[in-house]
Amino acid sequence: MDNGETIKPKVSVGIPEHWPVFRQDGKYEKELTGYAHVTISVPCSFKVMAERVEYEDEHGKPYYEEEYEYGPDDVIKQNPGVLQNLLNNYCTMVTDVKIEECKI
């Protein structure tokens, strides 16, 4: 039937479900995701291969120093407690590891 009228479908003017609920002040709650970067200090012990190297001071007198190298992975592997637990049980991403040598 064409009597010159245009038939418009019924359209809901309500707010779609995925839109946030606005407060009277126009603000709404929004959920964000991301990473919380946390720096923690965990006491640990680890073994390294070291050697005593002989040097001479400015007067030609010999002296010795210990020399050794290690990396963050070496420390983490030797500490199956807290450090390895953090890596195994949480969605963690190691981006920076600093080792401070000190007496505990």
C-alpha positions as CSV (number, residue, x, y, z in Angstrom):
1,M,0.0,0.0,0.0
2,D,1.4,3.3,-1.0
3,N,-0.7,6.2,0.2
4,G,2.3,8.6,0.2
5,E,3.2,8.0,3.8
6,T,6.6,6.8,4.8
7,I,6.6,4.0,7.3
8,K,9.3,4.4,9.9
9,P,10.5,1.4,11.9
10,K,10.3,1.7,15.7
11,V,13.7,2.6,17.0
12,S,14.7,2.4,20.6
13,V,16.0,5.7,21.9
14,G,17.3,4.1,25.1
15,I,21.0,3.8,26.0
16,P,22.7,0.7,24.6
17,E,23.9,-1.9,27.2
18,H,27.6,-1.3,26.6
19,W,27.4,2.4,27.3
20,P,28.4,3.5,30.8
21,V,25.9,4.6,33.4
22,F,26.3,8.3,33.8
23,R,26.0,10.1,37.2
24,Q,24.2,13.4,37.5
25,D,27.5,15.2,37.3
26,G,28.2,13.6,33.9
27,K,30.9,11.3,35.2
28,Y,31.0,7.5,34.8
29,E,33.0,4.6,36.0
30,K,35.5,3.2,33.4
31,E,37.6,0.1,33.8
32,L,41.2,0.2,32.6
33,T,43.8,-2.6,32.3
34,G,47.6,-2.4,32.3
35,Y,50.7,-3.2,34.4
36,A,51.6,-2.1,37.9
37,H,55.4,-1.7,38.0
38,V,56.6,-2.7,41.4
39,T,60.1,-2.6,42.8
40,I,60.7,-5.1,45.6
41,S,63.8,-6.1,47.6
42,V,64.1,-9.8,48.4
43,P,67.0,-11.1,50.4
44,C,68.8,-13.9,48.6
45,S,72.1,-15.9,48.5
46,F,73.8,-17.2,45.4
47,K,77.1,-18.7,44.3
48,V,79.4,-17.5,41.6
49,M,82.7,-18.6,40.1
50,A,85.3,-16.2,41.4
51,E,89.1,-15.8,41.0
52,R,91.7,-13.9,42.8
53,V,93.5,-11.6,40.4
54,E,96.9,-9.9,41.3
55,Y,97.3,-6.2,40.7
56,E,100.0,-3.7,41.5
57,D,99.4,-0.4,43.2
58,E,101.1,2.8,42.2
59,H,104.2,1.9,44.3
60,G,104.6,-1.5,42.6
61,K,103.3,-3.4,45.6
62,P,101.1,-6.4,44.7
63,Y,97.6,-6.8,45.9
64,Y,94.7,-9.1,45.2
65,E,91.1,-8.6,44.3
66,E,88.3,-11.1,43.7
67,E,86.7,-10.9,40.3
68,Y,83.5,-12.6,39.3
69,E,80.5,-12.1,37.1
70,Y,76.8,-13.0,37.3
71,G,73.5,-12.0,35.8
72,P,70.0,-11.7,37.1
73,D,69.1,-15.1,35.7
74,D,71.8,-16.7,37.8
75,V,70.4,-15.2,41.0
76,I,66.8,-16.1,40.2
77,K,67.6,-19.7,39.3
78,Q,69.5,-20.2,42.6
79,N,66.6,-18.8,44.7
80,P,63.6,-21.1,44.1
81,G,61.7,-19.4,47.0
82,V,60.2,-16.0,46.5
83,L,61.9,-15.0,43.2
84,Q,61.0,-18.1,41.3
85,N,57.6,-18.2,42.9
86,L,56.9,-14.7,41.6
87,L,57.8,-15.8,38.1
88,N,55.9,-19.1,38.2
89,N,52.7,-18.1,39.9
90,Y,51.9,-14.6,38.5
91,C,51.8,-13.2,35.0
92,T,55.0,-11.4,35.4
93,M,57.4,-9.8,33.0
94,V,61.0,-9.2,34.2
95,T,62.1,-5.9,32.7
96,D,64.8,-4.8,35.0
97,V,66.8,-6.6,37.8
98,K,69.4,-5.0,39.9
99,I,71.5,-7.1,42.4
100,E,72.9,-5.3,45.4
101,E,75.7,-7.2,47.2
102,C,75.5,-6.8,50.9
103,K,75.5,-8.7,54.2
104,I,72.0,-9.9,55.2
